[in-house]
Amino acid sequence: MIRINLLPFRAARKSENIRRQVSLFLLSLILVVLVTGYLQISLISKINKLNEKISTTSLELSKYEAQAKEVDAIKKSLDNLEKRTEVMKQLDTNRRGPVKLLESMSELIVPNRMWLSSLTATETAVKLTGTALDNKTTADFMKNLESSGSFSKVQLHAITHKLAQKQRMKGFTITCTLVQPSQANKGKEKN
């Protein structure tokens, strides 16, 4: 029988397997290092881009904050101007109010049959005292007040008998509520 010594062949095969495993390990290690390096570089690149974006966004934000402050200042000045305009309109209305009241009273009285002796007005109420020839004249005047649309809740508080220039006259006191112009317009629109 022939005897073959396989030990050197097995040793060579074993060393070749070890070499192959070491080279696979080294190649895997190199591949892991390369992939890790690539990921590191790409992450650093993304971080740099995001940092640039943050800096440009913060610059834009500061610019817009300055513009927002300007807009707020303009809004405040507009509000101030609107308040001033409203005050001027109110002053103008208050200035013209008594004139309009006297003008409307002169249109509503019954001519040559009644005379007003006093007119007291507040923002919402008017008190009238005067003299009329008879009760019908006073009633006509009250109807005129109600139908004008400028006055509401017309009430007769007192009628007294007076003697003036040897003639019997009726003294009267009337109170009524002054209707604001916007409410008077609404009342006219309903009719």
C-alpha positions as CSV (number, residue, x, y, z in Angstrom):
1,M,0.0,0.0,0.0
2,I,1.1,3.4,-0.8
3,R,1.1,6.0,1.8
4,I,0.6,9.6,0.9
5,N,1.5,12.3,3.3
6,L,-1.3,14.9,3.2
7,L,-0.1,17.0,6.1
8,P,1.8,19.5,4.0
9,F,-1.2,19.9,1.7
10,R,-3.5,20.4,4.7
11,A,-1.2,22.9,6.2
12,A,-1.0,24.8,2.9
13,R,-4.7,24.7,2.6
14,K,-5.1,25.9,6.2
15,S,-2.7,28.8,5.7
16,E,-4.5,29.7,2.5
17,N,-7.9,29.7,4.3
18,I,-6.4,31.9,7.0
19,R,-5.0,34.3,4.4
20,R,-8.3,34.4,2.6
21,Q,-10.2,35.2,5.9
22,V,-7.6,37.8,6.8
23,S,-7.9,39.4,3.4
24,L,-11.8,39.3,3.6
25,F,-11.6,40.9,7.1
26,L,-9.2,43.6,5.8
27,L,-11.4,44.2,2.8
28,S,-14.5,44.4,5.0
29,L,-12.7,46.7,7.4
30,I,-11.6,49.0,4.5
31,L,-15.1,49.0,3.1
32,V,-16.5,49.9,6.5
33,V,-13.9,52.7,6.9
34,L,-14.8,54.0,3.4
35,V,-18.5,53.9,4.0
36,T,-18.1,55.6,7.3
37,G,-15.9,58.2,5.8
38,Y,-18.4,58.9,3.0
39,L,-21.2,59.2,5.5
40,Q,-19.1,61.5,7.7
41,I,-18.3,63.7,4.7
42,S,-22.0,63.8,3.5
43,L,-23.2,64.6,7.0
44,I,-20.6,67.4,7.4
45,S,-21.7,68.7,4.0
46,K,-25.4,68.7,5.1
47,I,-24.5,70.4,8.4
48,N,-22.6,73.1,6.6
49,K,-25.6,73.7,4.2
50,L,-28.0,73.8,7.1
51,N,-25.8,76.3,9.0
52,E,-25.7,78.5,5.9
53,K,-29.4,78.2,5.6
54,I,-29.8,79.2,9.3
55,S,-27.6,82.2,8.9
56,T,-29.4,83.4,5.7
57,T,-32.8,82.8,7.4
58,S,-31.7,84.7,10.5
59,L,-30.6,87.6,8.3
60,E,-33.9,87.6,6.5
61,L,-35.7,87.4,9.9
62,S,-33.9,90.4,11.2
63,K,-34.7,92.3,8.0
64,Y,-38.4,91.4,8.4
65,E,-38.4,92.2,12.0
66,A,-37.3,95.7,11.1
67,Q,-40.0,96.0,8.5
68,A,-42.6,94.7,11.0
69,K,-41.5,97.4,13.5
70,E,-42.0,100.0,10.7
71,V,-45.5,98.6,9.9
72,D,-46.4,98.7,13.6
73,A,-45.3,102.3,13.8
74,I,-47.4,103.1,10.7
75,K,-50.4,101.3,12.2
76,K,-50.0,103.3,15.4
77,S,-49.8,106.6,13.6
78,L,-52.9,105.6,11.5
79,D,-54.8,104.7,14.6
80,N,-53.8,108.1,16.1
81,L,-54.9,109.9,13.0
82,E,-58.3,108.0,13.0
83,K,-58.8,109.0,16.6
84,R,-58.1,112.6,15.8
85,T,-60.4,112.5,12.8
86,E,-63.1,111.0,15.0
87,V,-62.6,113.7,17.6
88,M,-62.8,116.4,14.9
89,K,-66.0,114.9,13.5
90,Q,-67.5,114.7,17.0
91,L,-66.5,118.4,17.6
92,D,-68.1,119.4,14.3
93,T,-71.3,117.5,15.1
94,N,-71.4,119.1,18.6
95,R,-70.8,122.5,17.1
96,R,-73.6,122.1,14.6
97,G,-76.0,120.3,17.0
98,P,-77.5,123.4,18.7
99,V,-77.9,125.2,15.4
100,K,-79.7,122.3,13.9
101,L,-81.9,121.9,17.0
102,L,-83.0,125.6,16.8
103,E,-83.5,125.3,13.1
104,S,-85.7,122.3,13.4
105,M,-87.7,123.9,16.3
106,S,-88.3,127.0,14.1
107,E,-89.8,124.7,11.4
108,L,-91.9,122.7,13.8
109,I,-93.6,125.4,15.8
110,V,-97.1,126.5,14.8
111,P,-96.6,130.1,13.4
112,N,-98.5,133.0,15.0
113,R,-100.2,130.6,17.5
114,M,-97.4,129.6,19.8
115,W,-94.1,130.9,21.2
116,L,-91.2,129.2,22.9
117,S,-89.8,130.9,26.0
118,S,-87.0,128.4,26.8
119,L,-85.3,125.4,25.3
120,T,-83.0,123.3,27.4
121,A,-81.1,120.5,25.6
122,T,-78.7,117.8,26.8
123,E,-77.1,115.1,24.6
124,T,-80.3,113.0,24.7
125,A,-83.1,115.1,26.0
126,V,-84.9,118.4,25.2
127,K,-87.1,120.4,27.5
128,L,-89.3,123.0,26.0
129,T,-91.4,125.7,27.7
130,G,-93.6,128.1,25.9
131,T,-97.0,129.7,25.4
132,A,-99.8,128.7,23.0
133,L,-103.2,130.2,22.2
134,D,-105.0,126.9,22.9
135,N,-104.6,123.2,23.7
136,K,-105.0,122.2,20.0
137,T,-101.9,124.3,19.1
138,T,-99.9,122.5,21.8
139,A,-101.2,119.1,20.5
140,D,-100.3,120.1,16.9
141,F,-96.8,121.1,18.0
142,M,-96.3,117.7,19.8
143,K,-97.5,115.9,16.7
144,N,-95.0,117.9,14.6
145,L,-92.2,116.9,17.0
146,E,-93.1,113.2,16.8
147,S,-93.5,113.2,13.0
148,S,-90.2,115.0,12.4
149,G,-88.1,111.9,13.2
150,S,-85.6,114.0,15.2
151,F,-87.5,113.5,18.4
152,S,-89.1,110.6,20.2
153,K,-91.0,110.0,23.4
154,V,-92.7,113.4,23.3
155,Q,-94.4,114.0,26.6
156,L,-96.5,116.9,27.9
157,H,-95.7,117.6,31.5
158,A,-97.8,120.6,32.4
159,I,-100.3,123.0,30.9
160,T,-101.0,126.2,32.8
161,H,-103.5,129.0,32.2
162,K,-101.9,132.4,31.7
163,L,-103.3,135.8,31.0
164,A,-101.2,137.8,28.6
165,Q,-102.3,141.1,27.0
166,K,-105.9,140.5,28.2
167,Q,-106.0,137.2,26.4
168,R,-106.2,133.7,27.8
169,M,-103.1,131.7,26.9
170,K,-101.8,128.2,27.7
171,G,-98.4,127.7,29.2
172,F,-96.8,124.3,28.5
173,T,-93.8,122.2,29.4
174,I,-92.8,119.4,27.0
175,T,-89.9,117.0,27.2
176,C,-88.7,114.7,24.5
177,T,-85.8,112.5,23.6
178,L,-83.4,113.7,20.9
179,V,-82.8,111.0,18.3
180,Q,-79.3,110.7,17.1
181,P,-78.8,111.3,13.3
182,S,-78.0,107.7,12.5
183,Q,-81.2,106.6,14.4
184,A,-83.3,109.2,12.6
185,N,-82.1,107.9,9.2
186,K,-83.0,104.4,10.2
187,G,-86.5,105.6,11.2
188,K,-86.9,107.3,7.9
189,E,-85.8,104.2,6.0
190,K,-88.5,102.1,7.7
191,N,-91.2,104.5,6.7
